[in-house]
Amino acid sequence: MTLTELSVAGRLGMRLDFRDRGKGIANIELALQDGFTTANSLGLGLGGARRLVNEFAITSVVGEGTHVQLTQWKRR
């Protein structure tokens, strides 16, 4: 995980980048649905993270890994 402090045009925020070199996610849209799990959990991880931040991005390549980027801007 990498944490970056942001300052863009006077706007402050932070960005978290999560990268792994795991098996990747074959169906990102399915993985973002509440209740979807591959680990017998509640299935709220990715979808919950997307709801909690201002900007959310995910890319994944099967067999290579996944990159999730979360950005939260400070309220003015």
Phi, psi and omega per residue, in radians:
M1 nan 2.426 3.055
T2 -2.160 2.318 3.091
L3 -1.930 2.237 -3.137
T4 -2.182 2.217 3.016
E5 -1.379 2.406 -3.085
L6 -2.030 2.515 2.984
S7 -2.532 1.817 -3.069
V8 -2.213 2.002 3.124
A9 0.911 0.746 3.111
G10 1.416 0.006 -3.138
R11 -1.690 2.269 -3.107
L12 -1.838 2.543 3.116
G13 -2.962 -2.969 3.075
M14 -2.508 2.625 3.125
R15 -2.205 2.324 3.066
L16 -1.991 2.243 3.089
D17 -1.998 2.187 3.091
F18 -2.015 2.192 3.117
R19 -2.275 2.474 3.001
D20 -2.415 2.914 3.094
R21 -2.055 0.721 -3.116
G22 -1.447 -2.720 -3.066
K23 -1.373 -0.171 3.135
G24 1.444 3.014 -3.125
I25 -2.030 2.062 -3.095
A26 -1.249 -0.660 -3.085
N27 -2.276 1.625 -3.075
I28 -1.105 -0.737 -3.128
E29 -1.045 -0.713 3.095
L30 -1.150 -0.744 -3.132
A31 -1.113 -0.438 3.138
L32 -1.447 -0.206 -3.128
Q33 -1.308 2.358 3.068
D34 -1.013 2.374 3.115
G35 1.660 -0.283 3.119
F36 -1.326 2.291 3.132
T37 -2.603 2.581 2.985
T38 -2.010 0.041 -3.045
A39 -2.206 0.385 -3.128
N40 0.947 0.698 3.108
S41 -1.894 -2.941 3.134
L42 -1.259 -0.353 3.128
G43 1.296 0.668 -3.128
L44 -2.030 0.023 -3.002
G45 -1.026 -1.209 -3.064
L46 -1.189 -0.785 3.131
G47 -1.115 -0.693 3.105
G48 -1.142 -0.743 3.101
A49 -1.067 -0.727 3.139
R50 -1.079 -0.664 -3.133
R51 -1.259 -0.427 -3.038
L52 -1.514 -0.196 -3.045
V53 -2.105 2.881 3.117
N54 -1.327 -0.646 -3.125
E55 -2.333 2.402 -3.091
F56 -2.415 2.306 3.072
A57 -2.444 2.484 3.093
I58 -2.470 2.359 2.995
T59 -2.309 2.555 -3.124
S60 -2.668 2.448 3.075
V61 -2.173 2.115 -3.133
V62 -1.010 2.269 3.139
G63 1.515 -0.118 -3.107
E64 -2.118 -0.606 3.113
G65 2.365 -3.032 -3.018
T66 -2.362 2.542 3.058
H67 -2.231 2.123 3.076
V68 -2.048 2.272 -3.138
Q69 -2.150 2.162 3.141
L70 -2.036 2.302 3.103
T71 -2.219 2.283 3.091
Q72 -2.189 2.191 3.118
W73 -1.726 2.476 3.104
K74 -1.243 2.413 3.089
R75 -1.237 2.540 -3.134
R76 -1.423 nan nan
